[in-house]
Amino acid sequence: MKQYIKGGNDTKKGTKNKLPKPITIIINKVLPVIVLLVAGFYFLPYASMNFQNNDVKGLDIKAEAVMFYSSTCSHCQKVYPKVFWHNVLNFNNDDKQIQTINVQNPNNKHYISDFDVQETPTFMKPNNPDMKLVSTDVKKINNFAETDANDQ
């Protein structure tokens, strides 16, 4: 005759410590979105810097300014995210954009001689190539970009 022990595998339901539902939603739904947004905020400009602007067909004369940069230049890496977010915030305003050209790319090397780019980052007015600025100071860059090429 076999004897069975009752309740040996039964677990009591409801004895687990569960987090309140709002906190579970925050952890499972909201936190991953925040993490992705923060990661995107920091890494998106660097991805753009290395993978965009590699075959620029010509200067955008509607742009506020042009930035010649090299993706391996430490000064360019410092200022590029600021220019990137400036362009994102002014996405619908062509006259507020700063065109970026990666002169390290073989397709864009001709811009170095075409516009006598000596250092990077170099900012230039597209309708006045003699008007240039070499700087990483955001205030100077903003002042340069906002200055009309005809004012000089």
KOLLUM-939978 format. One record per residue (C-alpha): x, y, z; residue number from 1. Coordinates in nm, 4 decimals, always signed. Each point is the difference from the previous one (the first is absolute). Layout:
# residues N
+----------+----------+----------+-----+
|     east |    north |       up |  nr |
+----------+----------+----------+-----+
|        X |        Y |        Z | NUM |
...
+----------+----------+----------+-----+
END
This chain:
# residues 152
+----------+----------+----------+-----+
|     east |    north |       up |  nr |
+----------+----------+----------+-----+
|  +0.0000 |  +0.0000 |  +0.0000 |   1 |
|  +0.1315 |  +0.3419 |  -0.1074 |   2 |
|  -0.0223 |  +0.3009 |  +0.2213 |   3 |
|  -0.0081 |  +0.3514 |  -0.1323 |   4 |
|  +0.1053 |  +0.3057 |  +0.1926 |   5 |
|  -0.2392 |  +0.2853 |  -0.0498 |   6 |
|  +0.1194 |  +0.3480 |  -0.0776 |   7 |
|  +0.3614 |  -0.0864 |  -0.0700 |   8 |
|  +0.0147 |  +0.1929 |  -0.3278 |   9 |
|  -0.2646 |  +0.2573 |  +0.0728 |  10 |
|  +0.1299 |  +0.3542 |  +0.0216 |  11 |
|  -0.1952 |  +0.2672 |  +0.1665 |  12 |
|  -0.1114 |  +0.2551 |  -0.2511 |  13 |
|  +0.0277 |  +0.3620 |  +0.0892 |  14 |
|  +0.2927 |  -0.0369 |  +0.2363 |  15 |
|  +0.2493 |  +0.1534 |  -0.2448 |  16 |
|  +0.0907 |  +0.3599 |  +0.0692 |  17 |
|  -0.1223 |  +0.1877 |  -0.3064 |  18 |
|  +0.0663 |  +0.3623 |  -0.0797 |  19 |
|  -0.3025 |  +0.2250 |  -0.0306 |  20 |
|  -0.1382 |  +0.0100 |  -0.3541 |  21 |
|  +0.1002 |  +0.3652 |  -0.0747 |  22 |
|  +0.3619 |  -0.0724 |  +0.0925 |  23 |
|  +0.0011 |  -0.3157 |  -0.2111 |  24 |
|  -0.1290 |  +0.2002 |  -0.2969 |  25 |
|  +0.2677 |  +0.2649 |  +0.0531 |  26 |
|  +0.2761 |  -0.2595 |  +0.0179 |  27 |
|  -0.1216 |  -0.2097 |  -0.2923 |  28 |
|  -0.1333 |  +0.2672 |  -0.2369 |  29 |
|  +0.1255 |  +0.3492 |  +0.0837 |  30 |
|  +0.3560 |  -0.0680 |  +0.1166 |  31 |
|  +0.1100 |  -0.1750 |  -0.3243 |  32 |
|  -0.1337 |  +0.2929 |  -0.2039 |  33 |
|  +0.1900 |  +0.2480 |  +0.2171 |  34 |
|  +0.3185 |  -0.2064 |  -0.0296 |  35 |
|  -0.0353 |  -0.0108 |  -0.3799 |  36 |
|  -0.0610 |  +0.3753 |  -0.0188 |  37 |
|  +0.3031 |  +0.0791 |  +0.2157 |  38 |
|  +0.2189 |  -0.2407 |  -0.1983 |  39 |
|  -0.1267 |  +0.1531 |  -0.3236 |  40 |
|  +0.0687 |  +0.3511 |  +0.1269 |  41 |
|  +0.3645 |  -0.0888 |  +0.0613 |  42 |
|  +0.0722 |  -0.2426 |  -0.2846 |  43 |
|  -0.2100 |  +0.1288 |  -0.2901 |  44 |
|  +0.2255 |  +0.3012 |  -0.0730 |  45 |
|  +0.3089 |  -0.2222 |  -0.0083 |  46 |
|  -0.1695 |  -0.2471 |  -0.2332 |  47 |
|  -0.0990 |  +0.2907 |  -0.2232 |  48 |
|  +0.3512 |  +0.1396 |  +0.0108 |  49 |
|  +0.1530 |  -0.3242 |  -0.1230 |  50 |
|  -0.2624 |  -0.1299 |  -0.2400 |  51 |
|  -0.1598 |  +0.3105 |  -0.1522 |  52 |
|  +0.1412 |  +0.2840 |  -0.2058 |  53 |
|  +0.2325 |  -0.2341 |  -0.1857 |  54 |
|  -0.0892 |  +0.0952 |  -0.3566 |  55 |
|  -0.1146 |  +0.3608 |  -0.0109 |  56 |
|  -0.0824 |  +0.1087 |  -0.3549 |  57 |
|  +0.0274 |  +0.3733 |  +0.0633 |  58 |
|  -0.0453 |  +0.2837 |  +0.2445 |  59 |
|  -0.3511 |  +0.0796 |  +0.1139 |  60 |
|  -0.0215 |  +0.3740 |  -0.0669 |  61 |
|  -0.3198 |  +0.0194 |  +0.2090 |  62 |
|  +0.1878 |  -0.1186 |  +0.3098 |  63 |
|  +0.0986 |  +0.2404 |  +0.2745 |  64 |
|  +0.3570 |  -0.1341 |  -0.0014 |  65 |
|  +0.2120 |  -0.2979 |  -0.1026 |  66 |
|  +0.2111 |  -0.2023 |  +0.2413 |  67 |
|  +0.2994 |  -0.1851 |  -0.1434 |  68 |
|  +0.1053 |  -0.2691 |  +0.2445 |  69 |
|  +0.1941 |  -0.3217 |  +0.0333 |  70 |
|  -0.1640 |  -0.2840 |  +0.1923 |  71 |
|  +0.3338 |  -0.0850 |  +0.1671 |  72 |
|  +0.0710 |  +0.3576 |  +0.1143 |  73 |
|  -0.0463 |  +0.0424 |  +0.3767 |  74 |
|  -0.1057 |  +0.3641 |  -0.0394 |  75 |
|  -0.2605 |  -0.1008 |  -0.2578 |  76 |
|  -0.1286 |  -0.2752 |  +0.2287 |  77 |
|  -0.0485 |  +0.2641 |  +0.2684 |  78 |
|  -0.2035 |  +0.2412 |  -0.2140 |  79 |
|  -0.1829 |  -0.2350 |  -0.2399 |  80 |
|  -0.2706 |  -0.1108 |  +0.2486 |  81 |
|  -0.0904 |  +0.3645 |  +0.0613 |  82 |
|  -0.0295 |  +0.0656 |  -0.3741 |  83 |
|  -0.1943 |  -0.3248 |  -0.0447 |  84 |
|  -0.2610 |  +0.0956 |  +0.2628 |  85 |
|  -0.0128 |  +0.3569 |  -0.1357 |  86 |
|  -0.0944 |  -0.1482 |  -0.3390 |  87 |
|  -0.2546 |  -0.2366 |  +0.1561 |  88 |
|  -0.1685 |  +0.2862 |  +0.1868 |  89 |
|  -0.0071 |  +0.2087 |  -0.3194 |  90 |
|  -0.1023 |  -0.2886 |  -0.2250 |  91 |
|  -0.2694 |  +0.1946 |  -0.1875 |  92 |
|  +0.2073 |  +0.3170 |  -0.0455 |  93 |
|  +0.2471 |  -0.0435 |  -0.2869 |  94 |
|  +0.1457 |  +0.3440 |  +0.0659 |  95 |
|  +0.0866 |  -0.1006 |  +0.3609 |  96 |
|  +0.1792 |  -0.3252 |  -0.0916 |  97 |
|  +0.3750 |  -0.0469 |  +0.0232 |  98 |
|  +0.1090 |  -0.2294 |  -0.2816 |  99 |
|  +0.2606 |  -0.2515 |  +0.1148 | 100 |
|  +0.2656 |  -0.1435 |  -0.2316 | 101 |
|  +0.2379 |  -0.2764 |  +0.1082 | 102 |
|  +0.3241 |  +0.0926 |  -0.1802 | 103 |
|  +0.1664 |  -0.3193 |  +0.1193 | 104 |
|  -0.2113 |  -0.1979 |  -0.2466 | 105 |
|  +0.1678 |  -0.0429 |  -0.3431 | 106 |
|  -0.3162 |  +0.1239 |  -0.1751 | 107 |
|  +0.0276 |  +0.3349 |  +0.1796 | 108 |
|  +0.3775 |  +0.0575 |  +0.0040 | 109 |
|  -0.0300 |  +0.2496 |  -0.2872 | 110 |
|  -0.1701 |  +0.2457 |  +0.2383 | 111 |
|  +0.3311 |  +0.0406 |  +0.1852 | 112 |
|  +0.1644 |  +0.1558 |  -0.3066 | 113 |
|  -0.3173 |  +0.1531 |  -0.1457 | 114 |
|  -0.0576 |  +0.2115 |  +0.3116 | 115 |
|  +0.3533 |  +0.0067 |  +0.1438 | 116 |
|  -0.0945 |  -0.1874 |  +0.3194 | 117 |
|  +0.3104 |  +0.0065 |  +0.2218 | 118 |
|  -0.1435 |  -0.1430 |  +0.3234 | 119 |
|  -0.3089 |  -0.1729 |  +0.1262 | 120 |
|  -0.2583 |  +0.0883 |  +0.1051 | 121 |
|  -0.0264 |  +0.2899 |  -0.2440 | 122 |
|  -0.3259 |  +0.1892 |  -0.0348 | 123 |
|  -0.0655 |  +0.1917 |  -0.3171 | 124 |
|  -0.2819 |  +0.2028 |  -0.1512 | 125 |
|  -0.1194 |  -0.1822 |  -0.3139 | 126 |
|  -0.0623 |  +0.3241 |  -0.1913 | 127 |
|  +0.3258 |  +0.1614 |  +0.1170 | 128 |
|  +0.2871 |  -0.2559 |  +0.0085 | 129 |
|  +0.2400 |  +0.2644 |  +0.1328 | 130 |
|  -0.1998 |  +0.0215 |  +0.3223 | 131 |
|  +0.1369 |  -0.2797 |  +0.2220 | 132 |
|  +0.0281 |  -0.0925 |  +0.3650 | 133 |
|  +0.2106 |  -0.2700 |  +0.1648 | 134 |
|  -0.1341 |  -0.0553 |  +0.3501 | 135 |
|  -0.1675 |  -0.2379 |  +0.2444 | 136 |
|  -0.1500 |  +0.2833 |  +0.2051 | 137 |
|  -0.3776 |  -0.0317 |  -0.0366 | 138 |
|  -0.0615 |  +0.3727 |  +0.0551 | 139 |
|  +0.2450 |  +0.0935 |  -0.2753 | 140 |
|  -0.1519 |  -0.2596 |  -0.2326 | 141 |
|  -0.3538 |  +0.1268 |  +0.0696 | 142 |
|  +0.1080 |  +0.3616 |  -0.0566 | 143 |
|  +0.1744 |  -0.0988 |  -0.3223 | 144 |
|  -0.2975 |  -0.1997 |  -0.1245 | 145 |
|  -0.2457 |  +0.2794 |  +0.0761 | 146 |
|  +0.2135 |  +0.2701 |  -0.1648 | 147 |
|  -0.1143 |  +0.0792 |  -0.3507 | 148 |
|  +0.2734 |  -0.0534 |  -0.2597 | 149 |
|  -0.0801 |  +0.3421 |  -0.1433 | 150 |
|  +0.0739 |  +0.1677 |  +0.3350 | 151 |
|  +0.3717 |  -0.0694 |  -0.0298 | 152 |
+----------+----------+----------+-----+
END
